[in-house]
Amino acid sequence: MKGIAHFSSGVAAASFFPWSVQAAAEGNPLYFIIGGAFALLPDTADFKFYRFFYRHHVQVEIDPRRPDPQGMADKLAGAIGRALAENKTIRVKLNSLRLGADNWRQYKVKFDAAAREVRVHIGPIVSTGQVPIPGTELGLPDGRAPLPGPVQMTYDDFNQVDIFDGPTVSFEPDGQGGVIQHFLPWHRNWSHSLVMGALFGAVGALIWDWRVAVVIFAGNAAHVLEDQMGLMGSNLFFPLTRRRTTGMKLMRSGDALPNFAAVWLSCLFIFWNVARYSPPSYLTAGLTLWKILLCGAVFPAAVVLFLFWLLKRLGQVEPKSTDDMDEDSDALSS
């Protein structure tokens, strides 16, 4: 999910504890701030620090003067072969290519497990807004290379590389003559662990008190559990475990509706908790959580779903179609 959704969830998690609301009523919002901050911490640690120290074994680059999709495909297939030959995880960096202040060369990589090949397509020049510039397609044939062994995909088999920093993929031998592909192996690993959240809480207890520890863990856990609804999952019990637990595949981190829903529900929970831990007033008399969720979430969601159904029935909303080399892929977003 996006940062604003995680932050809102962390503040909402902090609001479930009466001392957070009482402190805020007395002019001290520390618990709310701590809940939001530690809900942001996992992605901040990954994207602002850890990824810059992550070492790669293979660098896939595109030549700005003579793009060579076949050579790029061969290098990717060679990385899988190296993982099998050396029986170790090989980390591959798909580098982006900047051509100017606002121009980038786009390329796409697809690991076709069924056809046992990797394919590279050189696309057009795009702006930083990912808008293609007409007339910049090179018309080069796709690079294709056979895979030296079966590849088990744990994320999308498609990667689009264009603006800013390109993604990392790793290939881990599965012990059966094939490899397991991991997307962004540096992300949602040690930083997205409930055990680490408990450790941060213990440090908070030593510095302040046990109430801060509870809020720290709650905010951190809110982030980790939200991410578990996506495709990538998280390493929930690092350092006791070394692999990410597969996500529930209910959403993607950049999807607008789940992010909006997370922020909206967080606001409803904050409102409910502030109301129930504050002195009674005529505005909150008879208010219950179920009434808040019914009026603030269920009813609006039903209206939105009905309108979407109606527009689809009237032909105003068309289903999105894609082909093998023109699918959406998550960029480096949390």
Steps between C-alpha positions, in 0.01 A plus 500: 500500500595865468660692784189700587300178544764348728532819703123524544486138608774555756319798650178296507680214676629742765149636553377163629687557827335734751826658614562622142170687489533630855851632432383670179210661688756645741699645211753218449457319164817290553327160483321586175826624348687189611230271358513674161880521495554131571238412240715689247830353624505168306478662155721791603772258609477309171466779246706773663786290639521124450466481124807721454714246689356194326764324289428360153677222313381591148431842348270511197546828314373641173752661264370849413670492159446139395226332705548124495186318620650163410809563711281609791289185471814285489633670814176431688496136394867479596419627849257211547759258369755641745257456789459133406870441435619665822197391705455845649259790468597740222379860523436685174459874460290626207644846449304789356638725225469876530539690173449856619344719763156350437558207262548130567527196273240241592548125475301199613610162630277193512587166657279249322512193722267301274705564185827474698640825360575857603400777262624861483319772305651845441226760523473871425651798678267614777476810717535489877121480502537170303335654193647353176652747254365434148749385242760370746430128455810329360316205347760251621404133516449363849794328663421140593709253698409151623489454876754244626250361748144536631418835662245522780347847500411652837394831348413629153688346210513845339725797583485843336810713548495869418521788749717548808652184650442163338388194697702211639413134452676202653513134406522249782572130420206284608708181538312329218681637196308826483496843662254711697470857377467775764399855407671780698667253739627790712143617566261367766766285654658571839324837525152347462515264797273475803804391699683820405190697600513335842871583523433867419231493766745361756741784423213745543419348839860549612503864386145594612254243637289198409221715354735632232612142431141390436436790262826438312417134445138578401603759241773280356275193490226698322742564213622140479152349506368744240784406266417135548180557302704568186697278263850516641435424866749562782761315705266495800731341756854608405756401631320175583409465131702592193233518228201718436165340568294516179240776504125447478497654148191711574647828375806684372693762690411775253129421459296814568192341657677295775716800591199728522309238700788464747515875560122531528464208742789635707316832534185317611691300763676812626165678530351205689791465740521872575125504564494202734806606703382860538237643735143436375337769287173538313686445172615150598206388713384155387782472248638150442773362279246308294301815429816681393606219268150459359449869426860587422619192311239241406237737362745716295671185368163359390420824317837505323471134399149560366613799295795306362269211407260743336774669297637162391153389397457818298835440332677797657768284667698267275706212640871552456665265254869422481732276307816318603734795462264784591386420852506730799772439754567657839784746489720551803207598719398386848 
